[in-house]
């Protein structure tokens, strides 16, 4: 049972690392598919890191509201 937990934990960590690495490329791809020739973004290290920085600023916003009643 302990090895099954280790296997699931390890595969989850690997999946998250791969997802973080590939998500800016998926964002650039989606932008190019949606806007086509109008706003084409080239695949380069510069655009990769730009999407990474922008997603860190705008990707995780939390909104909470309080009810005073």
BATITOR-260971 format. One line per field, with one value per residue (C-alpha): residue number from 1; residue in three letters; x, y, z. Coordinates in Angstrom, 3 decimals, padded with zeros to 6 digits. Layout:
i = c(NUM  ...)
aa = c(Ala  ...)
east = c(X  ...)
north = c(Y  ...)
up = c(Z  ...)
***
This chain:
i = c(1  2  3  4  5  6  7  8  9  10  11  12  13  14  15  16  17  18  19  20  21  22  23  24  25  26  27  28  29  30  31  32  33  34  35  36  37  38  39  40  41  42  43  44  45  46  47  48  49  50  51  52  53  54  55  56  57  58  59  60  61  62  63  64  65  66  67  68  69)
aa = c(Unk  Unk  Unk  Unk  Unk  Unk  Unk  Unk  Unk  Unk  Unk  Unk  Unk  Unk  Unk  Unk  Unk  Unk  Unk  Unk  Unk  Unk  Unk  Unk  Unk  Unk  Unk  Unk  Unk  Unk  Unk  Unk  Unk  Unk  Unk  Unk  Unk  Unk  Unk  Unk  Unk  Unk  Unk  Unk  Unk  Unk  Unk  Unk  Unk  Unk  Unk  Unk  Unk  Unk  Unk  Unk  Unk  Unk  Unk  Unk  Unk  Unk  Unk  Unk  Unk  Unk  Unk  Unk  Unk)
east = c(000.000  002.869  004.418  001.085  000.921  004.495  003.736  000.633  002.425  005.407  003.285  001.238  004.399  005.710  002.352  002.320  005.882  005.116  001.891  003.696  006.348  003.872  001.047  002.656  003.081  -000.571  -001.541  000.463  -000.995  -004.560  -003.986  -002.668  -005.602  -008.194  -006.797  -004.951  -003.233  -004.450  -002.240  000.199  002.657  005.909  007.159  010.361  011.925  010.978  007.274  007.371  008.643  006.332  003.313  004.734  005.059  001.617  -000.039  001.611  000.079  -003.353  -003.742  -004.562  -006.944  -009.162  -012.321  -014.194  -017.253  -018.560  -022.187  -023.005  -026.293)
north = c(000.000  002.339  001.797  002.565  005.889  006.665  005.800  008.007  010.862  010.641  010.498  013.467  015.515  014.599  015.500  018.904  019.680  018.733  020.769  023.870  023.527  022.988  025.340  028.505  026.659  025.608  029.229  030.481  027.721  028.572  032.281  031.499  029.213  031.716  034.831  033.283  035.717  038.767  038.359  035.496  034.909  033.123  030.210  031.385  031.551  035.213  034.595  031.468  033.434  036.354  034.040  032.483  035.906  037.072  033.888  034.289  037.764  037.086  033.341  033.027  035.597  034.933  036.856  036.544  038.268  038.680  038.552  040.938  039.265)
up = c(000.000  000.770  -002.660  -004.354  -002.532  -003.546  -007.161  -007.240  -005.499  -007.834  -010.975  -009.770  -009.215  -012.672  -014.257  -012.535  -013.621  -017.243  -017.119  -015.829  -018.533  -021.391  -020.382  -021.890  -025.184  -025.102  -024.435  -027.421  -029.594  -028.516  -029.190  -032.678  -033.431  -032.218  -033.863  -036.818  -039.156  -037.248  -034.155  -034.713  -031.867  -032.760  -030.675  -028.987  -025.534  -025.305  -025.911  -023.719  -020.716  -021.471  -021.287  -018.121  -016.475  -017.615  -016.413  -013.017  -012.703  -014.159  -013.799  -010.127  -008.822  -005.853  -005.227  -001.993  -000.704  002.808  003.683  006.532  007.324)
***
